[in-house]
């Protein structure tokens, strides 16, 4: 999203410098921590693939289950063309999600294809995707016209093993 809001200039994540991105994550992480210091949420929802899920993964681990609603725009316009910059954030956010919602099976396939790349940068809270290790996959079910993928941990073997 680009545009002007009173006192702010909105820009897509790829246009931010590393320092601006770090400031965005820090400010939003602090805001979520502030909210959970006085409220006790039962659940949380992170919209888009980045940066909301990574922020919730950093602030809510083990405390509050959260869902991620993946919009194709975040996947196709931010993560896929800039996977080495944003793929680690996406993986970090999805690694702790309790459910991942996508609008179609095609979007889910694209998401899985990007997230299973073995040499994506790993961030705190998500482990490397080594062959023959535990992987998080999303089991498909349809809920109210939406494709839902609930988190399951399965043993996956490399293609050579």
Chimera marker file (.cmm) of the C-alpha trace (Angstrom):
<marker_set name="trace">
<marker id="1" x="0.000" y="0.000" z="0.000" r="1" g="1" b="0" radius="0.5"/>
<marker id="2" x="1.296" y="3.402" z="-0.869" r="1" g="1" b="0" radius="0.5"/>
<marker id="3" x="-0.227" y="6.730" z="-0.082" r="1" g="1" b="0" radius="0.5"/>
<marker id="4" x="-0.334" y="9.520" z="2.425" r="1" g="1" b="0" radius="0.5"/>
<marker id="5" x="-1.992" y="9.520" z="5.786" r="1" g="1" b="0" radius="0.5"/>
<marker id="6" x="-1.863" y="12.511" z="8.165" r="1" g="1" b="0" radius="0.5"/>
<marker id="7" x="1.655" y="12.519" z="9.571" r="1" g="1" b="0" radius="0.5"/>
<marker id="8" x="2.718" y="9.353" z="7.701" r="1" g="1" b="0" radius="0.5"/>
<marker id="9" x="3.868" y="8.265" z="4.284" r="1" g="1" b="0" radius="0.5"/>
<marker id="10" x="2.952" y="4.642" z="3.582" r="1" g="1" b="0" radius="0.5"/>
<marker id="11" x="5.387" y="2.662" z="1.416" r="1" g="1" b="0" radius="0.5"/>
<marker id="12" x="5.630" y="-1.013" z="0.458" r="1" g="1" b="0" radius="0.5"/>
<marker id="13" x="8.054" y="-3.035" z="2.591" r="1" g="1" b="0" radius="0.5"/>
<marker id="14" x="10.544" y="-3.552" z="-0.274" r="1" g="1" b="0" radius="0.5"/>
<marker id="15" x="11.001" y="0.243" z="-0.476" r="1" g="1" b="0" radius="0.5"/>
<marker id="16" x="12.074" y="0.496" z="3.188" r="1" g="1" b="0" radius="0.5"/>
<marker id="17" x="15.722" y="0.576" z="4.145" r="1" g="1" b="0" radius="0.5"/>
<marker id="18" x="16.928" y="-2.090" z="6.561" r="1" g="1" b="0" radius="0.5"/>
<marker id="19" x="16.957" y="0.537" z="9.320" r="1" g="1" b="0" radius="0.5"/>
<marker id="20" x="13.366" y="1.597" z="8.545" r="1" g="1" b="0" radius="0.5"/>
<marker id="21" x="12.238" y="-2.026" z="8.493" r="1" g="1" b="0" radius="0.5"/>
<marker id="22" x="13.923" y="-2.700" z="11.845" r="1" g="1" b="0" radius="0.5"/>
<marker id="23" x="12.241" y="0.411" z="13.292" r="1" g="1" b="0" radius="0.5"/>
<marker id="24" x="8.841" y="-0.763" z="11.991" r="1" g="1" b="0" radius="0.5"/>
<marker id="25" x="9.263" y="-4.215" z="13.541" r="1" g="1" b="0" radius="0.5"/>
<marker id="26" x="10.506" y="-2.772" z="16.847" r="1" g="1" b="0" radius="0.5"/>
<marker id="27" x="7.646" y="-0.263" z="17.104" r="1" g="1" b="0" radius="0.5"/>
<marker id="28" x="4.976" y="-2.857" z="16.333" r="1" g="1" b="0" radius="0.5"/>
<marker id="29" x="6.546" y="-5.450" z="18.640" r="1" g="1" b="0" radius="0.5"/>
<marker id="30" x="6.515" y="-2.861" z="21.445" r="1" g="1" b="0" radius="0.5"/>
<marker id="31" x="2.865" y="-2.028" z="20.688" r="1" g="1" b="0" radius="0.5"/>
<marker id="32" x="1.796" y="-5.692" z="20.900" r="1" g="1" b="0" radius="0.5"/>
<marker id="33" x="3.764" y="-6.167" z="24.133" r="1" g="1" b="0" radius="0.5"/>
<marker id="34" x="2.029" y="-3.095" z="25.558" r="1" g="1" b="0" radius="0.5"/>
<marker id="35" x="-1.400" y="-4.476" z="24.681" r="1" g="1" b="0" radius="0.5"/>
<marker id="36" x="-0.732" y="-7.894" z="26.205" r="1" g="1" b="0" radius="0.5"/>
<marker id="37" x="0.629" y="-6.233" z="29.365" r="1" g="1" b="0" radius="0.5"/>
<marker id="38" x="-2.892" y="-5.035" z="30.222" r="1" g="1" b="0" radius="0.5"/>
<marker id="39" x="-5.133" y="-7.336" z="28.168" r="1" g="1" b="0" radius="0.5"/>
<marker id="40" x="-5.302" y="-11.101" z="28.086" r="1" g="1" b="0" radius="0.5"/>
<marker id="41" x="-6.262" y="-12.012" z="24.524" r="1" g="1" b="0" radius="0.5"/>
<marker id="42" x="-7.479" y="-15.538" z="23.874" r="1" g="1" b="0" radius="0.5"/>
<marker id="43" x="-6.451" y="-15.490" z="20.200" r="1" g="1" b="0" radius="0.5"/>
<marker id="44" x="-4.766" y="-13.193" z="17.721" r="1" g="1" b="0" radius="0.5"/>
<marker id="45" x="-4.946" y="-12.700" z="13.958" r="1" g="1" b="0" radius="0.5"/>
<marker id="46" x="-2.065" y="-11.593" z="11.764" r="1" g="1" b="0" radius="0.5"/>
<marker id="47" x="-3.035" y="-10.288" z="8.355" r="1" g="1" b="0" radius="0.5"/>
<marker id="48" x="-0.681" y="-10.729" z="5.403" r="1" g="1" b="0" radius="0.5"/>
<marker id="49" x="2.433" y="-12.865" z="5.250" r="1" g="1" b="0" radius="0.5"/>
<marker id="50" x="4.819" y="-10.167" z="6.450" r="1" g="1" b="0" radius="0.5"/>
<marker id="51" x="5.354" y="-8.482" z="8.883" r="1" g="1" b="0" radius="0.5"/>
<marker id="52" x="2.417" y="-9.133" z="11.248" r="1" g="1" b="0" radius="0.5"/>
<marker id="53" x="3.029" y="-12.875" z="11.711" r="1" g="1" b="0" radius="0.5"/>
<marker id="54" x="6.730" y="-12.378" z="12.546" r="1" g="1" b="0" radius="0.5"/>
<marker id="55" x="5.806" y="-9.662" z="15.034" r="1" g="1" b="0" radius="0.5"/>
<marker id="56" x="3.276" y="-11.961" z="16.729" r="1" g="1" b="0" radius="0.5"/>
<marker id="57" x="5.822" y="-14.804" z="16.749" r="1" g="1" b="0" radius="0.5"/>
<marker id="58" x="8.211" y="-12.516" z="18.638" r="1" g="1" b="0" radius="0.5"/>
<marker id="59" x="5.633" y="-11.288" z="21.142" r="1" g="1" b="0" radius="0.5"/>
<marker id="60" x="3.195" y="-14.161" z="21.691" r="1" g="1" b="0" radius="0.5"/>
<marker id="61" x="5.209" y="-17.413" z="21.692" r="1" g="1" b="0" radius="0.5"/>
<marker id="62" x="3.466" y="-19.908" z="23.915" r="1" g="1" b="0" radius="0.5"/>
<marker id="63" x="1.104" y="-17.318" z="25.324" r="1" g="1" b="0" radius="0.5"/>
<marker id="64" x="-1.612" y="-16.761" z="22.766" r="1" g="1" b="0" radius="0.5"/>
<marker id="65" x="-2.411" y="-18.891" z="19.715" r="1" g="1" b="0" radius="0.5"/>
<marker id="66" x="-2.644" y="-16.953" z="16.486" r="1" g="1" b="0" radius="0.5"/>
<marker id="67" x="-3.869" y="-17.396" z="12.943" r="1" g="1" b="0" radius="0.5"/>
<marker id="68" x="-2.292" y="-15.970" z="9.808" r="1" g="1" b="0" radius="0.5"/>
<marker id="69" x="-4.401" y="-14.813" z="6.866" r="1" g="1" b="0" radius="0.5"/>
<marker id="70" x="-2.141" y="-14.912" z="3.824" r="1" g="1" b="0" radius="0.5"/>
<marker id="71" x="-3.114" y="-12.462" z="1.110" r="1" g="1" b="0" radius="0.5"/>
<marker id="72" x="-1.715" y="-13.228" z="-2.320" r="1" g="1" b="0" radius="0.5"/>
<marker id="73" x="-0.579" y="-9.618" z="-2.687" r="1" g="1" b="0" radius="0.5"/>
<marker id="74" x="1.900" y="-9.989" z="0.190" r="1" g="1" b="0" radius="0.5"/>
<marker id="75" x="3.074" y="-13.330" z="-1.164" r="1" g="1" b="0" radius="0.5"/>
<marker id="76" x="3.407" y="-12.276" z="-4.810" r="1" g="1" b="0" radius="0.5"/>
<marker id="77" x="4.432" y="-8.618" z="-4.450" r="1" g="1" b="0" radius="0.5"/>
<marker id="78" x="6.648" y="-8.725" z="-1.358" r="1" g="1" b="0" radius="0.5"/>
<marker id="79" x="7.872" y="-12.189" z="-0.415" r="1" g="1" b="0" radius="0.5"/>
<marker id="80" x="8.303" y="-13.938" z="-3.770" r="1" g="1" b="0" radius="0.5"/>
<marker id="81" x="10.236" y="-11.169" z="-5.581" r="1" g="1" b="0" radius="0.5"/>
<marker id="82" x="12.277" y="-10.366" z="-2.449" r="1" g="1" b="0" radius="0.5"/>
<marker id="83" x="12.457" y="-13.830" z="-0.885" r="1" g="1" b="0" radius="0.5"/>
<marker id="84" x="15.986" y="-13.424" z="0.479" r="1" g="1" b="0" radius="0.5"/>
<marker id="85" x="14.935" y="-10.303" z="2.370" r="1" g="1" b="0" radius="0.5"/>
<marker id="86" x="11.416" y="-11.270" z="3.506" r="1" g="1" b="0" radius="0.5"/>
<marker id="87" x="11.324" y="-15.077" z="3.353" r="1" g="1" b="0" radius="0.5"/>
<marker id="88" x="12.876" y="-15.431" z="6.807" r="1" g="1" b="0" radius="0.5"/>
<marker id="89" x="10.254" y="-13.133" z="8.313" r="1" g="1" b="0" radius="0.5"/>
<marker id="90" x="7.472" y="-15.104" z="6.624" r="1" g="1" b="0" radius="0.5"/>
<marker id="91" x="8.916" y="-18.403" z="7.842" r="1" g="1" b="0" radius="0.5"/>
<marker id="92" x="9.318" y="-17.036" z="11.373" r="1" g="1" b="0" radius="0.5"/>
<marker id="93" x="5.674" y="-15.936" z="11.495" r="1" g="1" b="0" radius="0.5"/>
<marker id="94" x="4.304" y="-19.162" z="10.028" r="1" g="1" b="0" radius="0.5"/>
<marker id="95" x="6.454" y="-21.399" z="12.243" r="1" g="1" b="0" radius="0.5"/>
<marker id="96" x="4.415" y="-20.516" z="15.341" r="1" g="1" b="0" radius="0.5"/>
<marker id="97" x="1.008" y="-19.993" z="13.737" r="1" g="1" b="0" radius="0.5"/>
<marker id="98" x="-1.760" y="-22.320" z="14.843" r="1" g="1" b="0" radius="0.5"/>
<marker id="99" x="-3.661" y="-21.980" z="11.588" r="1" g="1" b="0" radius="0.5"/>
<marker id="100" x="-2.894" y="-20.448" z="8.207" r="1" g="1" b="0" radius="0.5"/>
<marker id="101" x="-5.759" y="-19.243" z="6.020" r="1" g="1" b="0" radius="0.5"/>
<marker id="102" x="-5.394" y="-18.674" z="2.296" r="1" g="1" b="0" radius="0.5"/>
<marker id="103" x="-7.951" y="-17.817" z="-0.349" r="1" g="1" b="0" radius="0.5"/>
<marker id="104" x="-7.248" y="-20.725" z="-2.708" r="1" g="1" b="0" radius="0.5"/>
<marker id="105" x="-5.410" y="-23.976" z="-3.147" r="1" g="1" b="0" radius="0.5"/>
<marker id="106" x="-3.216" y="-22.269" z="-5.771" r="1" g="1" b="0" radius="0.5"/>
<marker id="107" x="-2.129" y="-19.618" z="-3.252" r="1" g="1" b="0" radius="0.5"/>
<marker id="108" x="-1.390" y="-22.378" z="-0.733" r="1" g="1" b="0" radius="0.5"/>
<marker id="109" x="0.795" y="-24.187" z="-3.269" r="1" g="1" b="0" radius="0.5"/>
<marker id="110" x="2.703" y="-20.970" z="-4.007" r="1" g="1" b="0" radius="0.5"/>
<marker id="111" x="3.148" y="-20.352" z="-0.280" r="1" g="1" b="0" radius="0.5"/>
<marker id="112" x="4.447" y="-23.857" z="0.352" r="1" g="1" b="0" radius="0.5"/>
<marker id="113" x="6.813" y="-23.651" z="-2.642" r="1" g="1" b="0" radius="0.5"/>
<marker id="114" x="8.393" y="-20.456" z="-1.325" r="1" g="1" b="0" radius="0.5"/>
<marker id="115" x="8.551" y="-21.545" z="2.327" r="1" g="1" b="0" radius="0.5"/>
<marker id="116" x="10.214" y="-24.885" z="1.639" r="1" g="1" b="0" radius="0.5"/>
<marker id="117" x="13.287" y="-23.369" z="-0.006" r="1" g="1" b="0" radius="0.5"/>
<marker id="118" x="16.117" y="-24.891" z="2.038" r="1" g="1" b="0" radius="0.5"/>
<marker id="119" x="18.475" y="-21.928" z="2.082" r="1" g="1" b="0" radius="0.5"/>
<marker id="120" x="16.121" y="-19.141" z="3.170" r="1" g="1" b="0" radius="0.5"/>
<marker id="121" x="17.597" y="-17.063" z="5.967" r="1" g="1" b="0" radius="0.5"/>
<marker id="122" x="16.394" y="-18.270" z="9.352" r="1" g="1" b="0" radius="0.5"/>
<marker id="123" x="15.414" y="-15.801" z="12.044" r="1" g="1" b="0" radius="0.5"/>
<marker id="124" x="15.098" y="-16.377" z="15.809" r="1" g="1" b="0" radius="0.5"/>
<marker id="125" x="12.263" y="-18.741" z="16.600" r="1" g="1" b="0" radius="0.5"/>
<marker id="126" x="12.397" y="-20.811" z="13.438" r="1" g="1" b="0" radius="0.5"/>
<marker id="127" x="14.731" y="-23.685" z="12.804" r="1" g="1" b="0" radius="0.5"/>
<marker id="128" x="16.592" y="-24.421" z="9.590" r="1" g="1" b="0" radius="0.5"/>
<marker id="129" x="14.858" y="-26.620" z="7.029" r="1" g="1" b="0" radius="0.5"/>
<marker id="130" x="17.428" y="-29.408" z="6.878" r="1" g="1" b="0" radius="0.5"/>
<marker id="131" x="16.641" y="-32.652" z="5.033" r="1" g="1" b="0" radius="0.5"/>
<marker id="132" x="15.287" y="-35.461" z="7.215" r="1" g="1" b="0" radius="0.5"/>
<marker id="133" x="14.095" y="-33.081" z="9.932" r="1" g="1" b="0" radius="0.5"/>
<marker id="134" x="10.779" y="-32.004" z="11.418" r="1" g="1" b="0" radius="0.5"/>
<marker id="135" x="8.890" y="-29.672" z="9.074" r="1" g="1" b="0" radius="0.5"/>
<marker id="136" x="5.734" y="-27.704" z="9.538" r="1" g="1" b="0" radius="0.5"/>
<marker id="137" x="3.111" y="-28.404" z="6.897" r="1" g="1" b="0" radius="0.5"/>
<marker id="138" x="-0.418" y="-27.193" z="6.515" r="1" g="1" b="0" radius="0.5"/>
<marker id="139" x="-3.220" y="-29.752" z="6.379" r="1" g="1" b="0" radius="0.5"/>
<marker id="140" x="-5.970" y="-28.642" z="4.035" r="1" g="1" b="0" radius="0.5"/>
<marker id="141" x="-9.608" y="-28.228" z="4.969" r="1" g="1" b="0" radius="0.5"/>
<marker id="142" x="-12.288" y="-25.862" z="3.750" r="1" g="1" b="0" radius="0.5"/>
<marker id="143" x="-13.959" y="-23.584" z="6.297" r="1" g="1" b="0" radius="0.5"/>
<marker id="144" x="-16.760" y="-21.284" z="5.164" r="1" g="1" b="0" radius="0.5"/>
<marker id="145" x="-15.501" y="-21.023" z="1.591" r="1" g="1" b="0" radius="0.5"/>
<marker id="146" x="-11.897" y="-20.338" z="2.681" r="1" g="1" b="0" radius="0.5"/>
<marker id="147" x="-9.062" y="-22.805" z="2.336" r="1" g="1" b="0" radius="0.5"/>
<marker id="148" x="-7.657" y="-23.502" z="5.812" r="1" g="1" b="0" radius="0.5"/>
<marker id="149" x="-4.341" y="-25.102" z="6.587" r="1" g="1" b="0" radius="0.5"/>
<marker id="150" x="-3.819" y="-26.187" z="10.167" r="1" g="1" b="0" radius="0.5"/>
<marker id="151" x="-0.326" y="-26.716" z="11.436" r="1" g="1" b="0" radius="0.5"/>
<marker id="152" x="0.994" y="-30.260" z="11.640" r="1" g="1" b="0" radius="0.5"/>
<marker id="153" x="4.496" y="-31.401" z="12.316" r="1" g="1" b="0" radius="0.5"/>
<marker id="154" x="5.603" y="-34.294" z="10.138" r="1" g="1" b="0" radius="0.5"/>
<marker id="155" x="8.822" y="-36.114" z="9.386" r="1" g="1" b="0" radius="0.5"/>
<marker id="156" x="9.907" y="-35.374" z="5.826" r="1" g="1" b="0" radius="0.5"/>
<marker id="157" x="12.680" y="-37.147" z="3.971" r="1" g="1" b="0" radius="0.5"/>
<marker id="158" x="14.937" y="-35.484" z="1.442" r="1" g="1" b="0" radius="0.5"/>
<marker id="159" x="14.544" y="-36.500" z="-2.205" r="1" g="1" b="0" radius="0.5"/>
<marker id="160" x="17.929" y="-38.274" z="-2.049" r="1" g="1" b="0" radius="0.5"/>
<marker id="161" x="17.106" y="-40.308" z="1.072" r="1" g="1" b="0" radius="0.5"/>
<link id1="1" id2="2" r="1" g="1" b="0" radius="0.2"/>
<link id1="2" id2="3" r="1" g="1" b="0" radius="0.2"/>
<link id1="3" id2="4" r="1" g="1" b="0" radius="0.2"/>
<link id1="4" id2="5" r="1" g="1" b="0" radius="0.2"/>
<link id1="5" id2="6" r="1" g="1" b="0" radius="0.2"/>
<link id1="6" id2="7" r="1" g="1" b="0" radius="0.2"/>
<link id1="7" id2="8" r="1" g="1" b="0" radius="0.2"/>
<link id1="8" id2="9" r="1" g="1" b="0" radius="0.2"/>
<link id1="9" id2="10" r="1" g="1" b="0" radius="0.2"/>
<link id1="10" id2="11" r="1" g="1" b="0" radius="0.2"/>
<link id1="11" id2="12" r="1" g="1" b="0" radius="0.2"/>
<link id1="12" id2="13" r="1" g="1" b="0" radius="0.2"/>
<link id1="13" id2="14" r="1" g="1" b="0" radius="0.2"/>
<link id1="14" id2="15" r="1" g="1" b="0" radius="0.2"/>
<link id1="15" id2="16" r="1" g="1" b="0" radius="0.2"/>
<link id1="16" id2="17" r="1" g="1" b="0" radius="0.2"/>
<link id1="17" id2="18" r="1" g="1" b="0" radius="0.2"/>
<link id1="18" id2="19" r="1" g="1" b="0" radius="0.2"/>
<link id1="19" id2="20" r="1" g="1" b="0" radius="0.2"/>
<link id1="20" id2="21" r="1" g="1" b="0" radius="0.2"/>
<link id1="21" id2="22" r="1" g="1" b="0" radius="0.2"/>
<link id1="22" id2="23" r="1" g="1" b="0" radius="0.2"/>
<link id1="23" id2="24" r="1" g="1" b="0" radius="0.2"/>
<link id1="24" id2="25" r="1" g="1" b="0" radius="0.2"/>
<link id1="25" id2="26" r="1" g="1" b="0" radius="0.2"/>
<link id1="26" id2="27" r="1" g="1" b="0" radius="0.2"/>
<link id1="27" id2="28" r="1" g="1" b="0" radius="0.2"/>
<link id1="28" id2="29" r="1" g="1" b="0" radius="0.2"/>
<link id1="29" id2="30" r="1" g="1" b="0" radius="0.2"/>
<link id1="30" id2="31" r="1" g="1" b="0" radius="0.2"/>
<link id1="31" id2="32" r="1" g="1" b="0" radius="0.2"/>
<link id1="32" id2="33" r="1" g="1" b="0" radius="0.2"/>
<link id1="33" id2="34" r="1" g="1" b="0" radius="0.2"/>
<link id1="34" id2="35" r="1" g="1" b="0" radius="0.2"/>
<link id1="35" id2="36" r="1" g="1" b="0" radius="0.2"/>
<link id1="36" id2="37" r="1" g="1" b="0" radius="0.2"/>
<link id1="37" id2="38" r="1" g="1" b="0" radius="0.2"/>
<link id1="38" id2="39" r="1" g="1" b="0" radius="0.2"/>
<link id1="39" id2="40" r="1" g="1" b="0" radius="0.2"/>
<link id1="40" id2="41" r="1" g="1" b="0" radius="0.2"/>
<link id1="41" id2="42" r="1" g="1" b="0" radius="0.2"/>
<link id1="42" id2="43" r="1" g="1" b="0" radius="0.2"/>
<link id1="43" id2="44" r="1" g="1" b="0" radius="0.2"/>
<link id1="44" id2="45" r="1" g="1" b="0" radius="0.2"/>
<link id1="45" id2="46" r="1" g="1" b="0" radius="0.2"/>
<link id1="46" id2="47" r="1" g="1" b="0" radius="0.2"/>
<link id1="47" id2="48" r="1" g="1" b="0" radius="0.2"/>
<link id1="48" id2="49" r="1" g="1" b="0" radius="0.2"/>
<link id1="49" id2="50" r="1" g="1" b="0" radius="0.2"/>
<link id1="50" id2="51" r="1" g="1" b="0" radius="0.2"/>
<link id1="51" id2="52" r="1" g="1" b="0" radius="0.2"/>
<link id1="52" id2="53" r="1" g="1" b="0" radius="0.2"/>
<link id1="53" id2="54" r="1" g="1" b="0" radius="0.2"/>
<link id1="54" id2="55" r="1" g="1" b="0" radius="0.2"/>
<link id1="55" id2="56" r="1" g="1" b="0" radius="0.2"/>
<link id1="56" id2="57" r="1" g="1" b="0" radius="0.2"/>
<link id1="57" id2="58" r="1" g="1" b="0" radius="0.2"/>
<link id1="58" id2="59" r="1" g="1" b="0" radius="0.2"/>
<link id1="59" id2="60" r="1" g="1" b="0" radius="0.2"/>
<link id1="60" id2="61" r="1" g="1" b="0" radius="0.2"/>
<link id1="61" id2="62" r="1" g="1" b="0" radius="0.2"/>
<link id1="62" id2="63" r="1" g="1" b="0" radius="0.2"/>
<link id1="63" id2="64" r="1" g="1" b="0" radius="0.2"/>
<link id1="64" id2="65" r="1" g="1" b="0" radius="0.2"/>
<link id1="65" id2="66" r="1" g="1" b="0" radius="0.2"/>
<link id1="66" id2="67" r="1" g="1" b="0" radius="0.2"/>
<link id1="67" id2="68" r="1" g="1" b="0" radius="0.2"/>
<link id1="68" id2="69" r="1" g="1" b="0" radius="0.2"/>
<link id1="69" id2="70" r="1" g="1" b="0" radius="0.2"/>
<link id1="70" id2="71" r="1" g="1" b="0" radius="0.2"/>
<link id1="71" id2="72" r="1" g="1" b="0" radius="0.2"/>
<link id1="72" id2="73" r="1" g="1" b="0" radius="0.2"/>
<link id1="73" id2="74" r="1" g="1" b="0" radius="0.2"/>
<link id1="74" id2="75" r="1" g="1" b="0" radius="0.2"/>
<link id1="75" id2="76" r="1" g="1" b="0" radius="0.2"/>
<link id1="76" id2="77" r="1" g="1" b="0" radius="0.2"/>
<link id1="77" id2="78" r="1" g="1" b="0" radius="0.2"/>
<link id1="78" id2="79" r="1" g="1" b="0" radius="0.2"/>
<link id1="79" id2="80" r="1" g="1" b="0" radius="0.2"/>
<link id1="80" id2="81" r="1" g="1" b="0" radius="0.2"/>
<link id1="81" id2="82" r="1" g="1" b="0" radius="0.2"/>
<link id1="82" id2="83" r="1" g="1" b="0" radius="0.2"/>
<link id1="83" id2="84" r="1" g="1" b="0" radius="0.2"/>
<link id1="84" id2="85" r="1" g="1" b="0" radius="0.2"/>
<link id1="85" id2="86" r="1" g="1" b="0" radius="0.2"/>
<link id1="86" id2="87" r="1" g="1" b="0" radius="0.2"/>
<link id1="87" id2="88" r="1" g="1" b="0" radius="0.2"/>
<link id1="88" id2="89" r="1" g="1" b="0" radius="0.2"/>
<link id1="89" id2="90" r="1" g="1" b="0" radius="0.2"/>
<link id1="90" id2="91" r="1" g="1" b="0" radius="0.2"/>
<link id1="91" id2="92" r="1" g="1" b="0" radius="0.2"/>
<link id1="92" id2="93" r="1" g="1" b="0" radius="0.2"/>
<link id1="93" id2="94" r="1" g="1" b="0" radius="0.2"/>
<link id1="94" id2="95" r="1" g="1" b="0" radius="0.2"/>
<link id1="95" id2="96" r="1" g="1" b="0" radius="0.2"/>
<link id1="96" id2="97" r="1" g="1" b="0" radius="0.2"/>
<link id1="97" id2="98" r="1" g="1" b="0" radius="0.2"/>
<link id1="98" id2="99" r="1" g="1" b="0" radius="0.2"/>
<link id1="99" id2="100" r="1" g="1" b="0" radius="0.2"/>
<link id1="100" id2="101" r="1" g="1" b="0" radius="0.2"/>
<link id1="101" id2="102" r="1" g="1" b="0" radius="0.2"/>
<link id1="102" id2="103" r="1" g="1" b="0" radius="0.2"/>
<link id1="103" id2="104" r="1" g="1" b="0" radius="0.2"/>
<link id1="104" id2="105" r="1" g="1" b="0" radius="0.2"/>
<link id1="105" id2="106" r="1" g="1" b="0" radius="0.2"/>
<link id1="106" id2="107" r="1" g="1" b="0" radius="0.2"/>
<link id1="107" id2="108" r="1" g="1" b="0" radius="0.2"/>
<link id1="108" id2="109" r="1" g="1" b="0" radius="0.2"/>
<link id1="109" id2="110" r="1" g="1" b="0" radius="0.2"/>
<link id1="110" id2="111" r="1" g="1" b="0" radius="0.2"/>
<link id1="111" id2="112" r="1" g="1" b="0" radius="0.2"/>
<link id1="112" id2="113" r="1" g="1" b="0" radius="0.2"/>
<link id1="113" id2="114" r="1" g="1" b="0" radius="0.2"/>
<link id1="114" id2="115" r="1" g="1" b="0" radius="0.2"/>
<link id1="115" id2="116" r="1" g="1" b="0" radius="0.2"/>
<link id1="116" id2="117" r="1" g="1" b="0" radius="0.2"/>
<link id1="117" id2="118" r="1" g="1" b="0" radius="0.2"/>
<link id1="118" id2="119" r="1" g="1" b="0" radius="0.2"/>
<link id1="119" id2="120" r="1" g="1" b="0" radius="0.2"/>
<link id1="120" id2="121" r="1" g="1" b="0" radius="0.2"/>
<link id1="121" id2="122" r="1" g="1" b="0" radius="0.2"/>
<link id1="122" id2="123" r="1" g="1" b="0" radius="0.2"/>
<link id1="123" id2="124" r="1" g="1" b="0" radius="0.2"/>
<link id1="124" id2="125" r="1" g="1" b="0" radius="0.2"/>
<link id1="125" id2="126" r="1" g="1" b="0" radius="0.2"/>
<link id1="126" id2="127" r="1" g="1" b="0" radius="0.2"/>
<link id1="127" id2="128" r="1" g="1" b="0" radius="0.2"/>
<link id1="128" id2="129" r="1" g="1" b="0" radius="0.2"/>
<link id1="129" id2="130" r="1" g="1" b="0" radius="0.2"/>
<link id1="130" id2="131" r="1" g="1" b="0" radius="0.2"/>
<link id1="131" id2="132" r="1" g="1" b="0" radius="0.2"/>
<link id1="132" id2="133" r="1" g="1" b="0" radius="0.2"/>
<link id1="133" id2="134" r="1" g="1" b="0" radius="0.2"/>
<link id1="134" id2="135" r="1" g="1" b="0" radius="0.2"/>
<link id1="135" id2="136" r="1" g="1" b="0" radius="0.2"/>
<link id1="136" id2="137" r="1" g="1" b="0" radius="0.2"/>
<link id1="137" id2="138" r="1" g="1" b="0" radius="0.2"/>
<link id1="138" id2="139" r="1" g="1" b="0" radius="0.2"/>
<link id1="139" id2="140" r="1" g="1" b="0" radius="0.2"/>
<link id1="140" id2="141" r="1" g="1" b="0" radius="0.2"/>
<link id1="141" id2="142" r="1" g="1" b="0" radius="0.2"/>
<link id1="142" id2="143" r="1" g="1" b="0" radius="0.2"/>
<link id1="143" id2="144" r="1" g="1" b="0" radius="0.2"/>
<link id1="144" id2="145" r="1" g="1" b="0" radius="0.2"/>
<link id1="145" id2="146" r="1" g="1" b="0" radius="0.2"/>
<link id1="146" id2="147" r="1" g="1" b="0" radius="0.2"/>
<link id1="147" id2="148" r="1" g="1" b="0" radius="0.2"/>
<link id1="148" id2="149" r="1" g="1" b="0" radius="0.2"/>
<link id1="149" id2="150" r="1" g="1" b="0" radius="0.2"/>
<link id1="150" id2="151" r="1" g="1" b="0" radius="0.2"/>
<link id1="151" id2="152" r="1" g="1" b="0" radius="0.2"/>
<link id1="152" id2="153" r="1" g="1" b="0" radius="0.2"/>
<link id1="153" id2="154" r="1" g="1" b="0" radius="0.2"/>
<link id1="154" id2="155" r="1" g="1" b="0" radius="0.2"/>
<link id1="155" id2="156" r="1" g="1" b="0" radius="0.2"/>
<link id1="156" id2="157" r="1" g="1" b="0" radius="0.2"/>
<link id1="157" id2="158" r="1" g="1" b="0" radius="0.2"/>
<link id1="158" id2="159" r="1" g="1" b="0" radius="0.2"/>
<link id1="159" id2="160" r="1" g="1" b="0" radius="0.2"/>
<link id1="160" id2="161" r="1" g="1" b="0" radius="0.2"/>
</marker_set>
